[in-house]
Amino acid sequence: MSAIEARVERAWLSLSRGDDSPRIGESSTLRIRGFEGGESIIIGLRQATADGQGRVDLRLSTDNVLCGHLGRVEVWRGSGASAGEFEIVADKMSEDAFETLRSDLERCWTGLIFDAHGASSLRGEIPSPDELWQVIKAPLREIAAEPRSVLAREVGVKRLEAVRRPSELTASVVRASPLLARTASGPKQVSPDAVGERAQAEHVQRAGRSPVIVRDVDIPENALVAETLRRLAAYSRRRPDGLTVATRAMRALRGHPFSSCRRSHGGIEAAKLRTLHDPRYRAFDRVLRILDRPEAYATEGPGEARWGVKGMIRLYEYWVFLQVLEACGQRFGAPLEPGFDVLRQMTRGGVARLEIPEGTTVQFPNDVHVAFEPRITSSGRGWMTLENVPHPDRRYAQDLITPDVVVLRLGSKPEAVVVDAKYVGRSWVEFEAAKLHARYSRIRLRGVPLVRHVLAAHPHDGINFVWAGYGSVPMVPGRTPDLGDLLPSPGN
């Protein structure tokens, strides 16, 4: 029996399992070969038939089952045997959704750790992006029209007829001039004015390298403006109402004179003193002082954000966890110390980095604990001594489980809710919810089952069925999900 292979760019890769499975972009054409001619196969939830050469071709972006689905997809042969799996990964088709997800993730995280009234050691409230933009809008236009500059000498090109100073008459200009080559032994023996007149008469057109005087705009004052625009764009992207301002700031940054300013300019602090008497630049100084506050810009991460759209699945898991924390804060009250500080790590440079390692737990009043990817073992030696009872069906039996989010309320009548993030297509939601129920519903504490719901969080409106013990809940980036009564009750 021939191996089942999927086409990835210019290579054919065997279907396998786990991290070695082929990765195919969501807007690509899925090409699989190695089947029998006319064989009926199942690709995830989609039934297909191989052609006479044993191949199947599907356009993922238009297929009504696979479109919008991200993650691993299992392939089954007509005989019922598994042929392996491949993974659908996000590409340019999801760029808009990725930007919305990343923006809302940063907004939610910074909202938790910098909440002026919440349980975090960091506090702060700063003006909205639009308010800050209004401060610099008019000065920005004036500076772009007439920026500060300094006279500087740099190497340019000059024709012989344009030479006006002895210093401009270089060897390069001489070599470019046939006239000088014939009539003079060197540039010092010829008067620049005389040579210029003779050159014009003979229409000398070639140019040579020569020092020129220019107006240089790459100075600390303009670097201060450029840095303010960068900070404002970064801050605005994290705010739900800041997309327009972020776009305007980046557009201005690409224009004159700010595109000529170096990314890091050591004289920005000195520029603040040199602009005291220029109201145009003083406006940017005021805004930059506001944006210098940690809650405005000194954040980074998570590291998966650097992956771009390829990190969507992981970022969605983080976002779901933060949304559950927000909902628990509203339902149970402010978290207990250390509160939301467990979501960050401070670097040596004073930057708050988003960190959510496995097992991160936030405790709320009423003995409520919310954990991200806790380790729950069949021996009961994992997170909060919870015990996972392996499923009697071997397909779902696991000694160790790590659900995305667990909300546990202890007390005389403990109960738990499991929320697992699934960035899948609409057709897959019910299928994934049923699988999650089989995998995560058999958790107990001191011999007593305690899981109330196992919920599949997904990015689609209108799919919010809750069956006996499990279901699905829409959690769409950019919107506040309604978890309502799906969380454990506040009392015992």
N, C-alpha and C positions, 0 to 999 in steps of 0.2 A: 504494500500500500504506500503510495507516494505521500510525501510530507505536504501538509497544508501550509501555504505561504501567502503572505500579504505583501502588496507592493508599497514600499515606503520610499518616496522620491525615485531614485534610479536603481534601487536594490529590492530583491525579494527576500523577506525575512520570515522564518518559520513562526507560526503561532505558538505561543508558550504561555506561561502563567507568571503572575507577580511582576516584578520590576523589569523582567526581560521581555515582556510582551511588546510587540510592535506598536509604535505610537503614530497615529494618523490624524492630521488636522481636520477640524470639523467642517471645513469648506472643501475638502478634497474629495476625490472619487475613490471609493473603497474598491480595491481589486484583490480578489482572493482566487487562488488556483490550487489544484491538487485533488479535486473531487472527481467522481465518475460522471461521465456525460449524462445529463438529465437527472442527476441525483437531487433529491429534495433535502434542503438544509435549513437550519434555523440560526439566524444571526441575532442574538439577543432576544427580542420579542418579535422579530420579523421573519416570516417564512419566505424562502427564495428557492429558485431552481437553477442548478448549474447548466451552462450551455453545453454544446457538443464537445467542447474542449475541456470541460471540467472547471470552467471559470465563472465567477460571479462579479459583476460590476454594478456598484450602487453609488449614486451621487448623494453624499451625506446631507448636503445643505437643502435638498429638495425632498428627501425621503420623509414621509409623514410619521414614521416611527423613530428613526435615528436622528432627525433634525433637532438640534438644541440639546442633545444628550452629550454629557461629558463623563468620562470614566471608562472602566473596563467593560467589554462586551464579550460574552462567551459565545462560541460557535459550536453548534451540534450537527453531527452528520445524520443522514436519514436513518441509519441503523440505531440511533440513540446514543452513540458514543461521542464523547466530547472531543472536539478537534483543537481545543486550546482557546485562547482569547487574545484580543487586541485592545488597545486603549485609544479612545477618541479624546484628543486634546484641543484646547481652545486655540484659535488663531485670529487673524485679522477680523473675522466675522463677529467676534465678541469684544472688539476694542471698546465700543461704547458702553457695553454692559460692565466691562472690566473697570473703566474709569469711574462709573457710578459706584461700583462695589468698593474700590479702593478709597474713593472720597468718603463714602459713608462709614467705612471701617475706621478711617482716621478721625472722622468727626465723632463717632461713638466712643472711641478709645480716649481721645483727648477730653471729651466731655466727662468721662468718668474720672480720670486721674487729675483733671484740673477743675473739677466741679467746685464752685465757690461756696457751696453749702453742703457738699457731700463729705464722705469719709475718705479723704486723701490728704496727704501732707502737702500737696501742691494746690494752690488756690489762685484764682484769677478770672477776671472778666475784662475783655477788651472790646473796643468798638467793632461793629460789623465791617466786612470788606467794603461795602458801598460807602460807609461813612469815611473810611480812610481814603478811598479813591477820590471823594469829593474834595478832600484837603489838598491833594496833589494834582488834581486834574488840570487846573489853569496853569500853575507853575510848570507842569510837565510840557505843556504846549509851548510856553514861552522859552523854556530852556532848549527844546528841540529846534526852535527857530533860530536862536542865538545863544549857543552854549559858550561857557567859559573855555578859553584855550590859552596856550602859551606858544611863543615862537620857538621853533626847534629846527635844528639842522639835520637833514637826512640826505641819503644818496638818491638822486633822481637822474633824469636825462635832460640834456640840453643840446640844441643845435648850435653850431658855431655862431650864427647870426644873433642868438639870444644871449651870448656871453656879455656880461656887463662889469664883472669884477675879475681881477687877476686870479683870485682863488677858484673861480669857476672854470678857468681854462686848464683842464686836466689833460693828462696823457691820452685818456680815452676819447676826449673831444678832439684832440689833435689827430689821432689815428682815424677818426671818423670823417676828417676833413681832407679831401684831395687837394684843396687849395694850399693848406699849410704844408702838406707833404712835399709840394713842389717848390714853395717860395721861402720856406724858413727851415732852419736847422733845429729849432726847438721853440716851445711855447713862450719862453721868456724873451725872445728876440722880436716878438711881434706885439704891437699895440692892440689891445682888445678892440678898441673903437675902429682902428684901421682894418683889422681883420674882418670885423663884422660888416663893414661897408663892402669890402671886396667879396665876401661870401654871399651877401645878398645879391650882388651883381651877377654872380655866377650860379645863383640858385642852388646853393648847397643844401641838401635835404636830410642828410644822415645826421644822427644824434649820437652823443657819447655820454658816459656816466659822469655826473658832476654833482657836487654838493649843492643843495637847494634849501631855501628857508620856507618852512610850512607852518601852518597853525595846527598844533597837536591837541586833540580833545581827550586823549587818554591821560587824564589828570585826576587827582583824588576827588575833586568836587563832582565830576561826572561819574566816577566810580561809586560815590556815595549814592547817587540817584539810581544807578544800575543795581546796586545791592538792595536798595529799598524796593525796587520793582520785583526782584527775585523773591525777597521775603514775603511781599504782599501776595504774589502769585501762589507761593507755597501755602501760605495761611488761608487764602481764599479757596483753594482746592479742597481743603478739609471742612469747609462750611457748606451746608446745603444751599445757601443763598449766594455763594461766591463764585460760581462758574463764570459769569459774565465778566466780573472784575479780573479773575485770573487770566482770561483770554485777552483782555485789554492790556494788562500789565506785560504779558509775554509779547504781544504785538509791538508795544512801545520799546521793549528791550531789544527787539531785532532791528529797530530803526536807528537812524543817525541821531545823536553821536554815541549812543549807549552800546551799540554793537561793537564799537571799537575799544571799549573799556575792558581791561583784563578782569578775569573772574575773581581773582583775589588781589586786592590792592592794599599794600601796607600803609598807605597814607590816608585811609578813610578817617581815622581819628583826627589827624591833622586838618583834614578838610572841614571838619565840624567847626574848627576855630576860624578857618579862612572864609567861611560863608556866613559869619555872624551879621554882616552888613548887606547881605543879598537875600531879600525875602523869598526869592524863588527857591533857593537851595535850603533856606531855613525850614520851609514847609516839609521837605523831605527828611530833614534832620529830626523834626518832631515825630513824623510817622515812623521812622526807623527806630527811635527810642521806644515807641510803643511795641513795635514788632521785635525788639530785642528781649522782651519778656519771655521767659521759658515757655509759657503756655501757647505763645503765638508761633514759634518756629522750632524750638529746640526739641524736636521729636524726630525719630527715625524708625524705620522698620514697619512691619516685620521683614525679615530678610527675603521672604517669598515675594514681596512686592517688586523686588528687582528682577524677578523672572518675567514680568509683564503678564500677558494673558495666559501664559503657561502656568502661572501660579493661582489661577482662579479658584480651583477646587479647594486648595488649602486656605486661601484668603476667605472663602465663603464659610469654611468651618470656624475660623476665628470670629468672623462677623456674627455668626449664629450664637456663639458663646457670649459675646458682648451684648447682644440683644436680649438673651436670657437673663444676664446680669441686670440689665436695665429694668426688665419686667419684674424681677425678684425684688429690686430696690423699691419699686412702686407698691408691690404686694406685701412685703414683709418689713419695709423700713430700711434705713441706712445700714450698710454692712458694719460688722464689728471690726476692731483693729486687728490687723493692719489695713483693713478695708481694700480698696482697689489698688493700693500701692504694690500688691503682688503682681500686677500686670506690667510693671515697668522695671527696667534696670538703668541706673544712672551711670553714664560713662565718665571717664576722667575729664572730659571736656564739658561736663555739665549738661550733656544731652540725654533726654529721657528716651530710651529705646523700648519699643513694644516687645515684650517677651511673654509668651504663654507656653511654657514647657508642659509636658505631660504631667498630669496630677495637680496642676494649679487649682487651688481651692479658695473660694471666698465664702466667709461665714456671715449669715444674717441672723437677726433676732428669731426667737422661737426655735432655736437649734436647727436652723436650716443651713445646709452646706451645698454649694454649687461647684462642681469640679469639671475641668476640661481634660478629656481623655484619661480618666482614672483607670488604674490597673485593678481589675477585679478577677480574682482567681478562684478555682474550684476548691482550693484549700482554705479560703477565707483569710489569707495572710496579706491581702492587698489593701486597697483604699477603704478606710473606715470599717475594716474587717467584714466587708460584704462578701458573700459567697455566690459564685456562679455555679448553677447546677447544669451540667452539660445536657444538651438536647438529646432525646433518645434516637432521633434521626441522625445518622452519621454525617450527613451533608452539612448539618448545622452545629454539630457537637464541637465545643471548644473548651479547653481548660482555662484559657486566659481571654478575656474580652476587654476592649478599651473603647467604649462608646464615646462619641464626641462630647456630649454634655450629660451630666447626671445631676438632678436636683433632688437632694435627700433631706427629708425632715424627720428628725429623730423624735424621741419622746415615748409616751406610753403606747401609741399606735403609729409606729413609723410607716412612712410611705415614700415612694420615689417616682420620679418621672424621668424617662430617658428621651433625649432629643438628639437625633443624628442628622447631620447636614448631608443632603443629597442634591447636587447640582446636576439633575437629570432632565431628560425630555418629559413632556407632559404624559406621554403614554407609559412612562416607566414608574410614575409616582406610586401607584397602588402596588405594583410588583415589588418595588423596593421596600415599601412600608410593611408588606407581609413578611419579607425576608428579615427585616429588622426585628419584627415581633418574635420570630422564631429564634433569633440570635440573642436578644437582650431581655426577654421577658422573664427568664428563669433566674432571678436574683433574689436572695433571701438574707435576712439578718437574724442571727441566733435561731436558725431553723424555721423562721417565719417568712413566707413570700411577701414582698413589699412593693413590687412595681405596679403602679396604677395605670400608666400609659407608656407606650413606646411610640414616639412621634417621628415621622420623617419630615424634616424641614426642607422645603423646596422653593424655587423661585417663580412659581406660577400662580396666578390669580384663579379663584374659582374651584380649587381642589382642596377641600378642607373636611374630608370625611373622617369621622372618628368612630371606629367600630369597637367591639368589646375588647378593651385592653390595648388597642393600638389604632393608629390612623396617620393622617398627614396634616400639616399646618403650613399655609403659605407664608414664606418669609422672603420678601422681595427687597433687595437692596435699594435704598433711597426712600423706603417707607417704614413706618413703625408697625411691626407685626402685632396682631391681637392674640396674645396667648391666653388671656382671660382666665377661665376656670380650669385650664389644662394643667396649670401648676398645682403643686400640693396645697391643701388648705392651710391657712395660717395657724389654726388651733389644733390641739390633739384630741 
